[in-house]
Structure formats: C-alpha cells, structure tokens
Amino acid sequence: MASTSAYAPSREDFAALLDESYGQNEAFEGSVIKGIVVAIEKDVAVVDLGLKTEGRVALKEFQGPGREGALKVGDEVEVYLERIENALGEAVISRDKARREESWVKLEKAFEKQEKVEGIIFNQVKGGFTVDLDGAVAFLPRSQVDIRPIRDVTPLMQVPQPFQILKMDRRRGNIVVSRRTVLEESRAEQRHEIVANLEEGQVIEGMVKNITDYGAFVDLGGIDGLLHVTDIAWRRVNHPTEVLTIGQTVRVKIIKINHETHRISLGMKQLLEDPWHGIEAKYPVDARFQGRVTNITDYGAFVELEPGIEGLIHVSEMSWTKKNVHPGKIVATSQEVDVQVLEVDPVKRRISLGLKQTLANPWEAFAEKYPIGSEVEGEVKNKTEFGLFIGLDGDVDGMVHLSDLDWNKPGEQVIEDYKKGDIVKAKVLDVDIEKERISLGVKQLGVDPFAAKPSDAAGAKAGEEGGGASDLKKGSVVTCEILEVKDGGLEVKIVGTEFTAFIKRNELARDRADQRPDRFAVGEKVDARITLFDRRARKVSVSIKALEVAEEKEAIAQYGSADSGASLGDILGAALKAREDTPKKGAKKEADE
C-alpha cells in the first residue's frame, strides 16, 4: 500500500496537470491549426485535431471553383478552431474561416507590394459584384469591371482572373478590388508595344470603331487612332457619317504620334492629291464660275467650286442693294449660283468670291438711264436729320439734302412737310457709282431767283412791262404786296417774283409820323426801293422810305433849277403829280384784269 501510494499523484498534482492541459488547448482557440481527416460521413468530414478531440466540417467548405479535388481519409487539412468543445464534446471548426485567415495574410502582403491577386466573380450585388479571393470576399464596383461599360457580365463570372486591390480594412472585413486597373495596365503595355512599331507618314488599314461629331476612332490592331472630320476628305464634311460607317475598313495615313499619351492622329484626305495645288491658275481673279452653296453663316455663304475647293461670298459681296440682310435670305443651301473670283490666297487656302459682281450694277444702269439733270419720281423711304431718301428705279435710293429742298425756306422747316410714302419729283444732281450714291434736288425743279443776272436796263422797275426777277438789283424800284402787318413792320412779297422781305417800321416812311404799320392793310400793294440784293447770302431788303428819299432827290434835280423860281413845295408837288400820273406795273395789271 505504501509503495503504491508513492507512485499515485496527489489530488493537487492531478488538478495542476488538468489545468495545464486545458490551458494549452485553450491557447489554440481563434487560430488556424492542422488536422487529419479520419472519416467522411455523408456530407461531413471528421477531422482529428490532436487535442484529444475531433471536429466536423461540411464537405462543401472544401469544394468550389479553383479549389482542390475530392477530399479523402488521411488528408491533412487546415481548419479554424473556434471552440475546443461544444455541448456534444466536439471541437467547433471551420474550413472557410481557415481559408479566410490565410487569404487575409496573403492579400495584405500583396496589397503592400501592389501585386495582383487572383479571384473569382461569384455573385452580383447592389452597385457591383462580389469576388472570392481564395476565401476572402471582396467587393468589385461596377465601374471597375472593365475599361468601357459592359452590359453582360455573365461570361466573366466563375472564371479565375487577376484583380488589383484598391482598399483593405481588416477590422471591418472590407476589401475593394478592380479588374479595370489590370486591363488598363495590360492595355498600356500593349499600346506601348504597338505605338513603338508605328511611324508618322505610314499608311495602314484600320476598322472604324466609333463615330462622333468631331471625327471617327479607327482600330489599328489593338490601339485606336483619331480620324478628325477635317481630315476625312478635302471637301467639306459636316458629319463623319456622310462618309464613314462603323465596321468599315479604311486606309489611313498616320499624321502624328504622341509617344507619351499614345495618341495617334490619322488622315484619309492625305492619301489623295491636294486640290489646292496650282489653285491660282485654275481660278484666276475676275473669272466667273458656277458653284453650290454648302454652308450659310451670319457673315456670308460658302460655295463649293469643286470637291475640296470652297470659296466665301462675304455678305458685303452678295447684293448691290440689300446691305443689312442675312445671307440666308439671298441664297439657300445646295443652291447653284454664279460667282466671280475676287481674290485667291493659296497660303491661307482661301478664295474670296462675289455674287453681286455677276449681276448688273444698278448704279451704272441708273446713271445710263437718268443722266445728270434728268427728272425722276420716287417714294419717300426715310427721313433723317440731314435729308430725304427717295426710292428709285433699279431698287436704289437717292438722297435729297436739306439744302436742296427749297430755294427760300430752311430745309429743317421744309422737311416737316414730307412723310414716308409720299411720291416726290426731283432732279438728278450727281451719281457716284463707286460710292453708290445718288444726289437729288427738289428745289432744282424751279428757277433760283438769285441765280438770274440783272438786265442791262439800269434802274428798270420790277413790275413794268419787259421787266422781271432778272432785273432786280440794289436801287431797283419794285411793287410789293403786303402779306402780314406786324408791330415792327411789314412782311411783303415782291410782285412777279418769289422773293419775300421784311420792311422795318423805320423804313415805312420818310416822315416819322407816318412810320406806323397800322396805316397799311394785308393785300395792299406799295412801291419800295431795293436797298440790299446779296446773291451769296441769298438776302433781299426793300424800303419805302428809301424810295421817297430817292424820289425827292430826283424831283429836286429835275424841277429845282436855280432860275426856275419854284419853291421846295412846288417841286415836291410837281414830282408827286408826275409819279401819280405814271401807271405802276401792278396797278396796270390790276386795271387790265
């Protein structure tokens, strides 16, 4: 008994051994350990963990795309130990969690080194897809699936392929990956290799891959080049679809290569002869051709003379008379027109054309039909501060300046008598074909009273038979008709002329007592003497007082001889009687009537 008790452990020693054993086992919880498959029962594998316990794992956790083959007894496997013993006395283990732990360690290393990882797209979720990275589940945003948006992702699912890790957060269990980055990198390498084999000036074939408003993208066998709309043809191409279709095979010339950005500019028209070569000989200045209107703008219209050759008709060269009209109201797109070459610039590849030059110049036609001095008739088109514009034959306008409206009245006053639409007669004063101006005059239809020269019969009285406006000069005696009686004098008109004058109050009589305007009446005729006749200033002045003084001097000279013995009263009486006995032109005219 004594010897036996010496070899048996005490109660305290047994408890210590038991705690040590359990403590060692608990240290394995939450980690990945290795085990041996000891049995396979239906859909479960029994794994011996070497911890005096066994665990069970569903067979499906060992299966899946890209994973090892069928599991069999004796295989060594790694599992994740969650708990050493459950209520059934078995260990709680997981193959999926083991794989996930392994994957996270590998993925973190790949993420640090910016290396690619392999995964399988296995499900679609909101905003993208889920990817199995050998146990770890990552999120693939829809924008990161491909370089260009794709409609059907089915061919890409359940297929092992490389991905680039964009973001990792182990605490939250989040991984974001990109397939697009891998494709771009691969494509960049491919593009670099293709571009290295291309040269500027090289002619190659390609397929039209895409068409935009500004050109077409041509696939050159793995890399795209841009065929700009201006390089498709020498002629104007409004949209690439006029010439190209998607899928069409075309021969192009490489115009420029940017080796840094891998951008390639292509051209089709460069394979054809430049139609601008020898352009000056084909289209000499002043020659006339027929062309088709291809485009209309605010500043003019483009006309195609031949494929690849266009000229511009500036709006100022479209019509002789329509100055402020939009080109679209003169010509229409696709209209055939006759044009004249005005200028050719082969360096800037520009041709200036004229449309109006092929039509008759209306100012030349007017000048030929209506020489200076001709009378014309037209409608008042516009009134301005400097005159009237009259519409004339040939759809041209003539201008009557204010100074050419009336001989006697100010133009500013006379123009108020005219309004738009009035039919006016005028005389042609000048036609300037180069400046496209026609000067007209209304007053020239009548006679300028100041332009007439005085007759040689000095002192002839206007109103006497044989006299007239041409006899007027300073000192002439005229008969005046009173038009208006004012406090300051009389407004009168010289009978037989168009002249009007104002006789001031102090010029109404020799005697102060008779210088009263109220002595006269409107319509009454009086004789007066011209005291001023200025042709340049176009001014005439008359005076009754001057006439009386002159007659007095004449009477003294005629009747006041030294030996006559007559008094001044007798002399004046005789002169007055002689004046009364002499019939005036106006009085004679009234008597005749």
C-alpha positions as CSV (number, residue, x, y, z in Angstrom):
1,M,0.0,0.0,0.0
2,A,2.8,2.3,0.9
3,S,4.6,1.7,-2.3
4,T,1.5,2.1,-4.3
5,S,0.7,5.5,-2.7
6,A,4.2,6.6,-3.5
7,Y,3.6,6.3,-7.3
8,A,0.0,7.7,-7.3
9,P,-0.4,11.5,-7.9
10,S,-2.0,13.6,-5.3
11,R,-5.3,15.4,-5.8
12,E,-3.4,18.7,-6.1
13,D,-1.0,17.3,-8.7
14,F,-3.9,16.0,-10.8
15,A,-5.6,19.4,-10.8
16,A,-2.4,21.1,-11.8
17,L,-1.9,18.7,-14.7
18,L,-5.5,19.1,-15.8
19,D,-5.3,22.9,-15.8
20,E,-2.1,22.7,-17.8
21,S,-3.7,20.5,-20.4
22,Y,-6.8,22.7,-20.7
23,G,-4.7,25.9,-20.8
24,Q,-2.6,24.6,-23.7
25,N,-5.8,23.7,-25.6
26,E,-7.5,27.0,-24.9
27,A,-4.5,28.7,-26.4
28,F,-5.4,27.2,-29.8
29,E,-8.9,28.8,-29.9
30,G,-9.3,31.5,-32.5
31,S,-6.4,30.3,-34.7
32,V,-5.7,28.1,-37.7
33,I,-4.5,24.6,-36.9
34,K,-3.8,21.4,-38.8
35,G,-5.8,18.2,-38.6
36,I,-6.2,14.8,-40.2
37,V,-9.3,13.6,-41.9
38,V,-10.2,10.4,-40.1
39,A,-13.6,9.8,-41.6
40,I,-16.1,11.0,-44.2
41,E,-19.8,10.7,-43.2
42,K,-22.3,11.7,-45.9
43,D,-21.7,15.5,-46.3
44,V,-19.4,15.9,-43.3
45,A,-15.7,15.3,-42.8
46,V,-14.4,14.2,-39.4
47,V,-11.1,15.9,-38.5
48,D,-8.7,14.8,-35.7
49,L,-7.1,17.9,-34.3
50,G,-4.6,16.0,-32.0
51,L,-6.2,17.7,-28.9
52,K,-7.9,14.5,-27.6
53,T,-11.0,15.7,-29.6
54,E,-12.4,15.7,-33.0
55,G,-14.4,18.2,-35.1
56,R,-16.8,18.1,-38.0
57,V,-16.7,20.3,-41.2
58,A,-19.2,20.3,-44.1
59,L,-17.7,18.9,-47.3
60,K,-19.0,21.9,-49.2
61,E,-16.4,24.1,-47.5
62,F,-13.7,22.1,-49.2
63,Q,-15.3,22.5,-52.6
64,G,-15.7,25.3,-55.1
65,P,-14.2,26.7,-58.4
66,G,-10.5,26.6,-58.5
67,R,-10.2,24.6,-55.2
68,E,-8.5,21.2,-54.5
69,G,-10.1,18.0,-55.7
70,A,-12.2,15.5,-53.7
71,L,-11.4,15.1,-50.0
72,K,-10.4,11.6,-48.7
73,V,-9.5,10.0,-45.4
74,G,-5.9,10.7,-44.4
75,D,-5.7,14.1,-46.0
76,E,-4.1,16.8,-43.9
77,V,-6.2,20.0,-43.7
78,E,-6.1,23.4,-42.1
79,V,-9.1,24.5,-40.1
80,Y,-10.1,27.4,-37.9
81,L,-10.6,26.4,-34.3
82,E,-13.5,28.4,-32.8
83,R,-14.0,26.4,-29.6
84,I,-12.3,23.2,-28.2
85,E,-15.5,21.6,-27.0
86,N,-19.2,22.2,-27.5
87,A,-22.2,20.7,-25.8
88,L,-21.6,17.4,-27.7
89,G,-18.0,17.2,-26.6
90,E,-16.7,18.0,-30.1
91,A,-14.4,20.8,-31.3
92,V,-16.1,23.6,-33.4
93,I,-14.0,24.1,-36.5
94,S,-14.4,25.8,-40.0
95,R,-12.5,25.3,-43.2
96,D,-13.9,28.6,-44.7
97,K,-12.7,30.7,-41.8
98,A,-9.3,29.0,-42.1
99,R,-9.0,29.8,-45.7
100,R,-10.2,33.4,-45.0
101,E,-7.5,33.9,-42.4
102,E,-4.9,32.5,-44.8
103,S,-6.1,34.7,-47.6
104,W,-6.1,37.9,-45.5
105,V,-2.4,37.3,-44.6
106,K,-1.5,36.8,-48.3
107,L,-3.7,39.7,-49.5
108,E,-2.2,42.2,-47.1
109,K,1.3,41.3,-48.4
110,A,0.1,41.7,-52.0
111,F,-1.6,45.0,-51.1
112,E,1.6,46.3,-49.6
113,K,3.6,45.3,-52.7
114,Q,0.9,46.5,-55.1
115,E,0.8,43.0,-56.6
116,K,-2.2,41.5,-58.5
117,V,-4.3,38.8,-56.8
118,E,-6.4,36.1,-58.4
119,G,-10.1,35.9,-57.7
120,I,-13.5,34.7,-59.0
121,I,-16.6,36.8,-59.5
122,F,-19.4,34.7,-58.0
123,N,-22.3,37.0,-57.3
124,Q,-23.9,40.3,-58.2
125,V,-24.9,42.8,-55.5
126,K,-26.1,46.4,-55.4
127,G,-23.5,48.7,-57.1
128,G,-21.2,45.8,-58.3
129,F,-20.2,42.2,-57.7
130,T,-18.6,40.0,-55.0
131,V,-15.3,38.3,-55.7
132,D,-13.8,35.3,-53.9
133,L,-10.1,35.8,-53.2
134,D,-9.4,32.3,-52.1
135,G,-11.6,32.5,-49.1
136,A,-11.8,36.3,-48.5
137,V,-14.8,38.1,-50.1
138,A,-14.1,41.4,-51.9
139,F,-16.3,44.0,-53.5
140,L,-15.9,44.8,-57.2
141,P,-17.7,48.1,-58.1
142,R,-19.5,48.1,-61.4
143,S,-17.3,51.0,-62.7
144,Q,-14.2,48.8,-62.1
145,V,-15.3,45.8,-64.1
146,D,-14.0,46.9,-67.5
147,I,-12.4,49.9,-69.3
148,R,-15.7,50.6,-71.0
149,P,-19.2,49.9,-69.6
150,I,-20.4,46.4,-70.4
151,R,-24.0,45.2,-70.4
152,D,-23.5,41.4,-69.7
153,V,-21.0,40.3,-67.1
154,T,-22.1,36.6,-67.2
155,P,-19.1,35.5,-69.3
156,L,-16.8,36.9,-66.6
157,M,-18.4,35.1,-63.6
158,Q,-17.0,31.9,-62.1
159,V,-13.7,32.4,-64.0
160,P,-10.4,32.8,-62.2
161,Q,-8.8,36.1,-63.3
162,P,-6.5,38.8,-61.9
163,F,-7.6,41.8,-59.8
164,Q,-5.9,44.8,-58.2
165,I,-6.6,45.5,-54.5
166,L,-7.7,49.2,-54.2
167,K,-8.6,49.2,-50.5
168,M,-8.4,46.9,-47.4
169,D,-9.8,47.2,-43.9
170,R,-9.3,44.0,-41.9
171,R,-11.0,45.3,-38.8
172,R,-14.2,45.9,-40.8
173,G,-13.5,43.0,-43.1
174,N,-13.7,45.2,-46.3
175,I,-11.8,44.6,-49.5
176,V,-12.3,46.6,-52.7
177,V,-10.8,45.3,-55.9
178,S,-10.6,46.4,-59.6
179,R,-10.4,44.4,-62.8
180,R,-10.3,47.6,-64.9
181,T,-6.9,48.7,-63.4
182,V,-5.4,45.4,-64.5
183,L,-6.8,45.7,-68.0
184,E,-5.6,49.3,-68.4
185,E,-2.1,48.3,-67.3
186,S,-2.1,45.4,-69.7
187,R,-3.6,47.6,-72.4
188,A,-1.0,50.3,-71.8
189,E,1.8,47.8,-72.2
190,Q,0.1,46.5,-75.4
191,R,-0.4,50.1,-76.7
192,H,3.2,51.0,-76.0
193,E,4.4,48.0,-78.0
194,I,2.1,48.8,-80.9
195,V,2.9,52.5,-80.9
196,A,6.6,51.6,-81.0
197,N,6.1,49.8,-84.3
198,L,4.2,52.8,-85.9
199,E,5.7,55.7,-87.7
200,E,4.4,59.1,-88.8
201,G,3.7,59.1,-92.5
202,Q,2.9,55.3,-92.5
203,V,-0.1,54.2,-94.5
204,I,-2.1,51.4,-92.8
205,E,-5.5,49.8,-92.7
206,G,-7.9,50.0,-89.8
207,M,-11.5,49.5,-88.9
208,V,-13.9,52.3,-87.9
209,K,-14.7,51.5,-84.3
210,N,-16.7,54.6,-83.2
211,I,-18.0,57.8,-84.8
212,T,-18.5,61.1,-83.0
213,D,-19.5,64.6,-84.2
214,Y,-15.8,65.6,-84.5
215,G,-14.4,62.5,-86.2
216,A,-14.0,58.7,-86.1
217,F,-11.9,56.3,-84.0
218,V,-10.1,53.7,-86.1
219,D,-8.8,50.5,-84.6
220,L,-5.3,49.9,-85.8
221,G,-5.0,46.5,-84.3
222,G,-5.1,47.0,-80.6
223,I,-4.8,50.8,-80.4
224,D,-7.2,53.5,-81.6
225,G,-6.3,56.5,-83.7
226,L,-8.5,59.6,-84.3
227,L,-9.5,60.5,-87.8
228,H,-10.7,64.1,-87.4
229,V,-13.6,65.2,-89.5
230,T,-11.4,67.8,-91.3
231,D,-9.0,65.1,-92.4
232,I,-11.6,62.7,-93.9
233,A,-11.8,64.5,-97.3
234,W,-10.6,67.7,-99.0
235,R,-14.2,68.7,-99.4
236,R,-16.4,69.9,-96.5
237,V,-17.7,67.1,-94.4
238,N,-20.4,68.2,-92.0
239,H,-20.6,64.9,-90.1
240,P,-18.3,61.8,-90.4
241,T,-21.4,59.6,-91.1
242,E,-21.6,61.2,-94.5
243,V,-18.5,59.2,-95.5
244,L,-17.9,56.5,-92.8
245,T,-19.8,53.7,-91.1
246,I,-19.0,51.6,-88.0
247,G,-17.2,48.4,-89.0
248,Q,-15.9,49.9,-92.3
249,T,-12.3,49.1,-93.3
250,V,-10.4,52.2,-94.3
251,R,-6.9,53.1,-95.5
252,V,-5.4,55.9,-93.4
253,K,-2.2,57.8,-93.1
254,I,-0.5,58.4,-89.7
255,I,-0.2,62.2,-89.4
256,K,1.1,62.5,-85.8
257,I,2.1,60.2,-82.9
258,N,2.3,61.3,-79.3
259,H,4.5,58.7,-77.7
260,E,3.8,60.0,-74.2
261,T,0.0,59.9,-74.4
262,H,-0.2,57.2,-77.1
263,R,-2.5,59.5,-79.1
264,I,-2.4,58.9,-82.9
265,S,-3.8,61.4,-85.4
266,L,-4.9,59.9,-88.7
267,G,-5.9,61.3,-92.1
268,M,-7.7,60.0,-95.2
269,K,-7.6,63.0,-97.5
270,Q,-3.8,63.0,-97.2
271,L,-3.8,59.9,-99.5
272,L,-5.3,62.0,-102.3
273,E,-3.9,64.8,-104.4
274,D,-4.3,68.2,-102.8
275,P,-6.8,70.1,-105.0
276,W,-5.3,73.5,-103.8
277,H,-2.2,72.7,-105.8
278,G,-2.0,75.3,-108.7
279,I,-5.2,76.9,-107.5
280,E,-4.3,80.4,-108.8
281,A,-4.1,79.0,-112.4
282,K,-7.4,77.1,-112.1
283,Y,-9.3,80.1,-110.6
284,P,-7.9,83.4,-111.8
285,V,-9.1,86.7,-110.4
286,D,-12.2,88.1,-112.2
287,A,-13.1,84.8,-113.8
288,R,-16.6,83.5,-113.3
289,F,-17.6,80.0,-112.3
290,Q,-20.7,78.1,-111.1
291,G,-20.7,76.5,-107.6
292,R,-23.0,75.0,-105.0
293,V,-23.8,76.7,-101.7
294,T,-22.6,74.4,-98.9
295,N,-22.9,76.5,-95.8
296,I,-24.5,79.8,-94.7
297,T,-23.3,81.9,-91.8
298,D,-24.0,85.3,-90.4
299,Y,-21.1,86.8,-92.3
300,G,-21.6,85.1,-95.7
301,A,-22.0,81.9,-97.6
302,F,-19.5,79.1,-98.6
303,V,-19.7,77.9,-102.2
304,E,-18.1,74.7,-103.4
305,L,-16.4,75.2,-106.8
306,E,-15.1,71.6,-106.9
307,P,-14.7,68.8,-104.3
308,G,-12.3,70.1,-101.8
309,I,-12.3,73.7,-103.0
310,E,-14.6,76.2,-101.3
311,G,-14.8,80.0,-101.5
312,L,-16.5,82.5,-99.3
313,I,-19.0,85.1,-100.6
314,H,-18.8,87.8,-97.9
315,V,-22.2,89.3,-97.0
316,S,-21.0,92.6,-98.5
317,E,-20.4,91.0,-101.9
318,M,-23.8,89.3,-102.1
319,S,-26.1,92.1,-103.3
320,W,-25.8,95.6,-104.7
321,T,-28.7,96.9,-102.7
322,K,-29.5,94.5,-99.8
323,K,-27.0,95.7,-97.3
324,N,-28.4,94.6,-93.9
325,V,-30.0,91.3,-94.9
326,H,-28.9,87.9,-93.6
327,P,-27.2,85.8,-96.3
328,G,-29.9,83.1,-95.8
329,K,-32.4,85.4,-97.3
330,I,-30.4,85.9,-100.5
331,V,-29.2,82.3,-101.2
332,A,-30.1,78.8,-99.9
333,T,-28.1,75.7,-99.1
334,S,-27.4,73.5,-102.1
335,Q,-28.4,76.3,-104.5
336,E,-26.4,76.6,-107.7
337,V,-25.0,80.1,-108.1
338,D,-22.8,82.1,-110.5
339,V,-19.8,83.7,-108.7
340,Q,-16.8,85.8,-109.6
341,V,-13.3,85.2,-108.2
342,L,-12.2,88.3,-106.2
343,E,-9.1,87.1,-104.5
344,V,-7.1,83.8,-104.2
345,D,-4.7,83.1,-101.3
346,P,-3.0,79.7,-101.8
347,V,-1.1,80.0,-98.5
348,K,-4.1,80.5,-96.3
349,R,-6.2,78.3,-98.7
350,R,-8.8,80.9,-99.1
351,I,-10.8,82.1,-102.1
352,S,-13.0,85.3,-101.9
353,L,-16.0,85.2,-104.2
354,G,-18.5,87.8,-105.3
355,L,-22.2,87.2,-106.2
356,K,-23.3,90.7,-107.0
357,Q,-20.4,91.1,-109.5
358,T,-22.2,88.7,-111.8
359,L,-25.3,91.0,-111.8
360,A,-25.7,94.4,-113.4
361,N,-24.6,97.3,-111.2
362,P,-27.9,99.2,-110.6
363,W,-26.0,102.5,-110.1
364,E,-24.4,102.1,-113.5
365,A,-27.8,101.3,-115.0
366,F,-29.3,104.3,-113.3
367,A,-26.6,106.7,-114.4
368,E,-27.1,105.5,-118.0
369,K,-30.8,105.8,-117.9
370,Y,-31.0,109.0,-115.9
371,P,-28.1,111.4,-116.7
372,I,-27.5,114.4,-114.5
373,G,-30.3,116.9,-114.9
374,S,-33.0,114.2,-115.5
375,E,-36.2,114.4,-113.6
376,V,-37.2,111.3,-111.5
377,E,-40.0,110.4,-109.3
378,G,-40.0,108.1,-106.3
379,E,-41.4,107.3,-102.9
380,V,-40.0,108.7,-99.6
381,K,-38.3,105.8,-97.9
382,N,-36.9,107.5,-94.9
383,K,-36.5,110.9,-93.3
384,T,-33.2,111.7,-91.5
385,E,-31.7,114.8,-89.8
386,F,-29.9,115.6,-93.0
387,G,-32.4,114.9,-95.7
388,L,-34.9,112.6,-97.5
389,F,-34.2,109.1,-99.0
390,I,-36.2,108.5,-102.2
391,G,-36.7,105.0,-103.7
392,L,-35.8,105.0,-107.4
393,D,-35.8,102.6,-110.4
394,G,-33.4,99.6,-110.0
395,D,-34.1,99.3,-106.3
396,V,-31.6,102.1,-105.5
397,D,-32.1,105.1,-103.3
398,G,-31.3,108.7,-103.9
399,M,-30.9,111.4,-101.2
400,V,-32.3,114.9,-101.2
401,H,-30.2,117.0,-98.8
402,L,-31.9,119.6,-96.6
403,S,-30.2,122.4,-98.6
404,D,-31.8,121.1,-101.8
405,L,-35.4,121.1,-100.7
406,D,-36.3,124.8,-101.2
407,W,-34.7,128.0,-102.5
408,N,-36.1,130.3,-99.9
409,K,-37.1,128.3,-96.8
410,P,-34.7,126.5,-94.4
411,G,-34.5,122.7,-95.1
412,E,-35.2,121.9,-91.4
413,Q,-38.6,123.6,-91.8
414,V,-39.5,122.3,-95.3
415,I,-38.7,118.6,-94.4
416,E,-41.5,118.6,-91.9
417,D,-43.9,118.8,-94.9
418,Y,-42.8,115.3,-96.1
419,K,-43.7,111.9,-94.7
420,K,-42.9,108.3,-95.6
421,G,-44.8,107.1,-98.6
422,D,-45.1,110.5,-100.3
423,I,-44.4,110.5,-104.0
424,V,-41.8,113.1,-104.8
425,K,-40.4,114.5,-108.0
426,A,-36.7,115.6,-108.0
427,K,-33.9,116.3,-110.4
428,V,-30.7,114.2,-110.6
429,L,-27.8,116.3,-109.3
430,D,-25.0,113.6,-109.2
431,V,-24.4,109.9,-109.5
432,D,-21.3,108.4,-107.8
433,I,-21.1,104.8,-109.0
434,E,-18.1,103.8,-106.8
435,K,-19.6,105.2,-103.6
436,E,-23.1,104.0,-104.7
437,R,-24.6,107.4,-104.1
438,I,-27.2,109.4,-106.0
439,S,-27.8,113.1,-105.1
440,L,-31.2,114.6,-105.9
441,G,-32.7,118.0,-105.6
442,V,-36.3,119.2,-105.3
443,K,-35.7,122.9,-105.4
444,Q,-33.8,122.5,-108.7
445,L,-37.1,121.7,-110.4
446,G,-37.7,125.5,-110.2
447,V,-35.6,128.6,-111.0
448,D,-33.2,130.0,-108.5
449,P,-34.2,133.7,-108.2
450,F,-30.8,134.7,-107.1
451,A,-29.1,132.9,-110.0
452,A,-30.5,135.3,-112.6
453,K,-28.3,138.2,-113.8
454,P,-29.7,141.7,-113.7
455,S,-30.7,143.2,-117.1
456,D,-28.6,146.0,-118.7
457,A,-31.5,148.4,-118.3
458,A,-30.2,150.1,-115.2
459,G,-32.9,151.2,-112.8
460,A,-35.6,149.2,-114.6
461,K,-38.6,148.7,-112.2
462,A,-39.7,145.2,-111.4
463,G,-43.4,145.0,-112.4
464,E,-43.0,147.2,-115.5
465,E,-43.6,145.5,-118.8
466,G,-40.5,143.8,-120.0
467,G,-39.1,143.7,-116.5
468,G,-38.9,140.7,-114.1
469,A,-36.9,138.9,-111.4
470,S,-33.8,139.1,-113.7
471,D,-33.9,142.9,-113.4
472,L,-33.6,143.0,-109.6
473,K,-30.7,144.7,-108.1
474,K,-29.8,147.3,-105.5
475,G,-31.7,150.5,-106.3
476,S,-34.4,148.9,-108.3
477,V,-38.0,150.1,-107.6
478,V,-40.4,147.2,-107.0
479,T,-44.1,146.8,-106.2
480,C,-44.7,144.8,-103.0
481,E,-47.8,143.0,-101.8
482,I,-48.3,143.2,-98.0
483,L,-48.5,139.6,-96.6
484,E,-48.6,140.5,-92.9
485,V,-48.8,143.6,-90.7
486,K,-46.7,143.4,-87.5
487,D,-45.8,145.9,-84.8
488,G,-42.2,146.0,-86.0
489,G,-43.0,146.4,-89.7
490,L,-44.5,144.7,-92.8
491,E,-43.9,141.2,-94.3
492,V,-44.1,141.7,-98.1
493,K,-43.7,139.8,-101.3
494,I,-42.2,141.4,-104.4
495,V,-44.8,141.1,-107.1
496,G,-43.8,138.9,-110.0
497,T,-41.1,137.0,-108.0
498,E,-40.8,134.5,-105.2
499,F,-38.9,137.0,-103.1
500,T,-40.2,137.9,-99.7
501,A,-38.8,140.7,-97.5
502,F,-39.5,142.5,-94.2
503,I,-39.8,146.3,-94.2
504,K,-38.9,147.6,-90.8
505,R,-41.0,150.2,-89.0
506,N,-38.5,153.0,-89.5
507,E,-38.4,152.1,-93.3
508,L,-42.1,152.6,-93.8
509,A,-42.0,156.4,-94.5
510,R,-39.7,159.4,-94.7
511,D,-41.6,161.3,-92.0
512,R,-41.6,159.8,-88.5
513,A,-45.3,160.5,-88.0
514,D,-46.1,158.2,-91.0
515,Q,-44.0,155.2,-89.8
516,R,-47.0,153.4,-88.5
517,P,-47.7,149.8,-89.7
518,D,-51.4,150.2,-89.0
519,R,-51.5,152.6,-92.0
520,F,-51.3,149.5,-94.2
521,A,-53.5,146.5,-94.8
522,V,-52.9,142.9,-95.9
523,G,-53.2,142.6,-99.7
524,E,-52.4,146.2,-100.3
525,K,-49.7,147.0,-102.8
526,V,-47.0,149.5,-102.2
527,D,-43.9,150.7,-104.0
528,A,-40.5,150.4,-102.4
529,R,-36.8,150.6,-103.3
530,I,-34.4,147.6,-103.1
531,T,-31.7,148.5,-100.5
532,L,-29.9,145.1,-100.4
533,F,-29.6,142.3,-103.0
534,D,-27.0,139.8,-101.9
535,R,-26.8,136.7,-104.1
536,R,-24.3,134.9,-102.0
537,A,-26.2,135.5,-98.7
538,R,-29.5,135.0,-100.6
539,K,-31.0,138.0,-99.0
540,V,-33.0,141.0,-100.3
541,S,-34.2,144.1,-98.4
542,V,-36.7,146.8,-99.5
543,S,-37.6,150.2,-98.1
544,I,-40.5,152.7,-98.7
545,K,-38.5,155.4,-97.0
546,A,-35.6,154.9,-99.4
547,L,-37.9,155.2,-102.3
548,E,-39.4,158.5,-101.0
549,V,-35.9,160.0,-100.4
550,A,-34.7,159.0,-103.8
551,E,-37.8,160.5,-105.5
552,E,-37.3,163.7,-103.6
553,K,-33.7,163.9,-104.8
554,E,-34.8,163.2,-108.3
555,A,-37.6,165.9,-108.1
556,I,-35.1,168.5,-106.9
557,A,-32.7,167.5,-109.6
558,Q,-35.5,167.7,-112.3
559,Y,-37.5,170.7,-111.2
560,G,-35.3,172.7,-108.9
561,S,-33.1,174.6,-111.3
562,A,-31.7,177.9,-110.0
563,D,-33.6,180.1,-112.3
564,S,-37.0,178.4,-112.0
565,G,-38.0,180.4,-109.0
566,A,-40.0,177.4,-107.7
567,S,-40.2,176.7,-104.0
568,L,-39.4,173.2,-102.5
569,G,-43.2,172.7,-102.0
570,D,-43.8,173.4,-105.6
571,I,-41.1,171.0,-106.7
572,L,-42.3,168.1,-104.5
573,G,-45.9,168.7,-105.6
574,A,-44.9,168.5,-109.3
575,A,-42.9,165.3,-108.6
576,L,-45.8,163.8,-106.7
577,K,-48.2,164.6,-109.5
578,A,-45.8,163.1,-112.1
579,R,-45.5,159.9,-110.0
580,E,-49.3,159.6,-109.7
581,D,-49.6,160.1,-113.5
582,T,-47.1,157.3,-114.2
583,P,-49.0,153.9,-114.1
584,K,-47.4,151.2,-112.0
585,K,-46.9,147.7,-113.3
586,G,-49.0,146.3,-110.5
587,A,-51.7,149.0,-111.0
588,K,-51.7,148.5,-114.7
589,K,-52.0,144.7,-114.3
590,E,-55.0,145.3,-112.0
591,A,-56.6,147.7,-114.5
592,D,-56.1,145.2,-117.3
593,E,-57.7,142.5,-115.2
